[in-house]
Amino acid sequence: MAKIGIVGLGSMGFGMACSMVRAGLETWGHDVNPDAVTAFHAEGGQTSTLHAAAPSLDALVVVVLNAAQTKAVLCGADGLMTQMRPGAVILSCATVPPSFAHEMEAEAEKHGLLYLDAPISGGTVKAAEGQLTIMASGRPEAFDAARPTLDAIAAQVFTLGDHAGPGSAMKSVNQMLAGIHIAAMGEALTFGMTQGISPETFLDVISRSAGTSWMLESRAPRVVSGDYDARSSVDIWPKDLGIALDIARDARFSAPLTAAALQQFLAASGMGLGAEDDSAVAKVYARNARLTLPGKDTP
C-alpha cells in the first residue's frame, strides 16, 4: 500500500486527502488548523503525525496557498525534504511562478527526491470526488512515482514537460482566464440588474446561452443565493493574477484584461471582503451602482 502525506487540509486539500483514503492509499494529513486534522482522522486518515511518517512516505502532496508556504513546508526549519527517503516524490500543487518550480525541483534533487510541478484545477467538488485536472511537469520518474496519487485525485493529468515549470506556466494561463471570467460574471450580472434583469433570470438565461462560462455557472449561483462562504476566496486572486502579470511583464506581453480583473479583486479586498468567496467581487459593482444583491449582508 502506497504511503502518502498531504500538507494543507483546506477546501481543496481535504477533498484530495479523502479521495486518497477512498483509493486505498495510507494517508497522513497535516494542517495548521487542528480541527481539519481531526476531521480527516474521522474520514480514515492515519492518526500518527505526518512528520513521524515522513521517512516512510512514497509521496508528499503540498496543497498550501503560495510559494512562500510551499518553501516553508519543504525547506523551512522543520522542512520535510530533509526527512523523506531518497526516491520519494513531492507533488507541489499551489499556484506559483515557474521560476519557483524550477528552484524547488533543483532543491529536491539535492536530497535525492523527485519533484512534480502539479498545480490543480476543478474546485472543491471535484477535489472531493477525486476528479481534478492536474497540469503537471517533471521528470518521467516523478510521474511514475506519483502515479498512485494522481490516479486517486485526478480525472485528467496533462503531461506538459520533463522538468518543472511548464505546469505552473499553464496554471497561470488558466488562472488568468478564471479570474477574468469571475470578474466578468460580476460585471455582467450587475449590469443586467440596471436593466431590470434579476440575478435569478440572468443565471437562468445566460447559463444556457453563448455568454456562459464554467466560472459563471459555478459562481453566479452563489450571488443569486447570497452565499459567500469561501470555497475560493477573494484574496486568492491578487496573488494568482499578480503572478500572471509578473510572468507577462517578463515576457513583455500586455495583459490589460488581467490587470482590470485584478483591480476589481483588490477593490473587493479593500472593502473587507478578502475572506469571502470570490463571487463576492460582484459586490464591488453593486456598491458602485448602488444596487442591492440578494442576501442580507450585501450592498
N, C-alpha and C positions, 0 to 999 in steps of 0.2 A: 504494500500500500504506500503510495507516494505521501511524503510528509511536506506540508505546505504551511508557510507562515504568511499572515497578512497584517500589514500595519495600516490602520485607518478604517474604522468601522462606522463611517458616516453614512450618508444617504446612498452612496454608490457602493462603498466597500462592504457594508453589512450584507447587502444582497449578494454581492460576489462571494463573500465568505460562506453564506448559507448555500449557495449553488455548489461550492466545492464540497461541502459536507454531504449534500444530496448525491453528488457524483461518487461518493465513497472515498474521498481524499481525507487523510488525517490532517486536520486543520487547526492551527493555533492562531488566535487573533489578539491584536493589541490596539488600544486606543487611549488617548489622554482622558477620555470620559469613561470612568469605571462602570457606569450603568450600561454602556454599549457592550463592554466586555461581558458583563453578567448576562445580558440579553443573548449574546452569542453563545455562551455556555448552554443556555436553555435550548438553543437550536441544534445542539450537538457538537459545538466546538470543544476542543481539548481544554481541560481546566488548569493544566500547568502553564507557567508563563512562557511567552514566546521566546524570551531571552534564554530561558533554561533549555528550550528545544532547539535553539539556533544551530548548534553544531551538528544536529542530525537532519536538518531541513534539506529537501531536494530543491525547493523553490521558495523564494520570498517575493510576495506581491506588495508593492508600495503604492497606496491609494491615498496620498495626502494632498494638500492644497496646491503646493507650488514647489519651485526648485529649492528654495531655502529649507523647507521642511523635508524634502527628499534627501538633501545632503546631510541634514542633521540625523535622520534615521540611519543613513548608510555610513556616514563618516564622522559623526559627532563624537562627543566624549564617551558615549556608550554605543557607538555605531555598530551595526550588525555585520558590516563587511568583515570585520576582524574576527567575528565569532563563527562565521559559516565555513563549512568544509569546502576544500577545492573541488571544482566541478559543479557546484550548485549554481542555480540560475536566479538572477534578480529580474523581475518584471516591473518596470517603472511606468506607472500609469498616469501620473499627473501631467497636466499641460505645462510644458517647459520649452525654453528656446532650444533649437537643435544643437547649438554650441554647448549647452549644458549636458545634453545627452552624450555628446562626444566625450566630454570631460569625465562623466560617470562611467562610461564604458571603459575608458583607459584606466581609471582608478580600480574598477572591479577586476580587470585583467592583472593588475599588480598583485592582487590577492588570490589569483588563480580561479576567479569566479567568471561565470558567463553573465552577460547583460543583454536584456531585451528592451529596447525602446518601444513601449507598448501602450501609448495613450488610448483611451477608451471613449466610446460614444454609444448613446442609446437611452440614457436616462435611468431613473430608479426602477421603473417597472421591468425593463429588460435586464437590468442588473440582477434583480430578484429572480428572474426567470432563467438566468444563465444564457441570455440571448444577445449579449453585447456585440458591437462591432469593434474590432481592435485593429488599429493602424500600426503595424509592427515593423521594426527593422532591427537587424542584428545578425550575428554570425549564424550559419546553419546549425552549428552545435547548440546555440542558445535556443533556437526554435525547437530542436529535438528535445532538449531538456525541459522546455516549458510546455510541451505538448499536452500532458495530462491536465495541467492547469488551464490551458487555453480551451481544451475540449469542454471543461466544466463550466467556463464562464462566458463563452462566446459562441454566437451563431456564425459569425463571419470573421476570419482573420486575414487581413491583407498583408502580404509579404512585400515590403516596399524597398528593401535594400539589405546588403550583407554587412552593414555596420550601423551603429546607432546614429540617429539624426533625421533620416527621411521620414520616420514615423512621426516625430514631433513636428516636422515641417508640414506634413499632411494634416495633423491635428490643428495646426494654426489656420490652415485654409478652411477647415471645417468650422472652427470657432469664429472666423471672420464672417462666414455666411450665417451661422446660427445667431450670432449677436445682432447682425443687421436685420435678420428676419424677426427676431423678438421685438426690436425697436420699431420695425415697420408694422408689426401687428398692433402695437400700442398706438401708433400714429393713425393707422387706418381705422381701427375700432373707434377711437375718439373723434376722428373726422366724421365718421358715419353718424355719431351722436349729434353733431352740429347740424346734420341734415335730417334729423328726426328718426334715424335708424337706431333701434335699441341694440345693445350689445348681444342680446339673445338672437335677434334677427340677423345681425352681422355674422355671427358664428354659423347659424343655420344655412345662410346663403353662400357665404364665401368658402366655407369648408367643402362645398360641392361645386365650386366654380374655379376658373383658371387662376384666380389670385391666391389660392390657398398655398400652404407650405406645411411641412411636418411640424415646424415650430409653432405656426399659427394654430394648428389643430391640437397641439399639446398645451399651449399657454393661454389661448383665448378662453377656454372653459374655466380657467381659474379666475380670470377677470369677471366673467359672467356670474360666477358663484360667489365672488368676493372672498375667495380663499387664497390667502397669500402666505400660508405656511410654507417655508422654503423647502423645495426639492432641489433647486439650484438657485443660489441666492444672487441678488443684485450685485453684491461685491465681488463675485467671481469675474464679472465682465470687464471691469477696469484692468484686472490682471491679464485676462486672456486676450482682449482686444489690444492692450498695450504691448503684449508680446508680438502679436501680428504686425502692429505698426512699427515696432523696433526692427523686425525682420524686413519689412517693406522699405524702411529707411536705409538699411544696409544694402538693399538691392536697388536703391534709387528708384523705387516704384511708388507712384502716387496712389493712395488708397482713401479717397475722400469720403466714400460711404462708410467705411470703417471708422474714420475719425468722427463723423457725425453721430454714428451709433454710440461710440464711446462717450461723447458729451452727454447724451441722454442718460446713460447709466451713472455717470458722475453726478449729474443733477439729481437723480433718484437717491443716490447715496448721500448727497448733501442735504436732502430732505429728511434724512434719518431712516431711509428705507433699506439700508445696506444689507440687513439680515433677513429681509423679506424675500419671498420668491421673486425670481427675475421678471415675472409677468407684471410686477408692480411698477415697471418702467411706464406703464400706461398711466399711472398716477401723475407723472410729470406733465404729460399732455393735458390730462384732465384739470390739473391745477391751473395751468396757463390759460386754458379756455373756459375756466370757471364752470366745469362740468361736474356732475355727481355720478360716480361709478357705483355699481352695485356693492353692497356691503356697508356695514356701519362704520368702518374705520377708513373709508376712502374720502377724498376731497368732495 
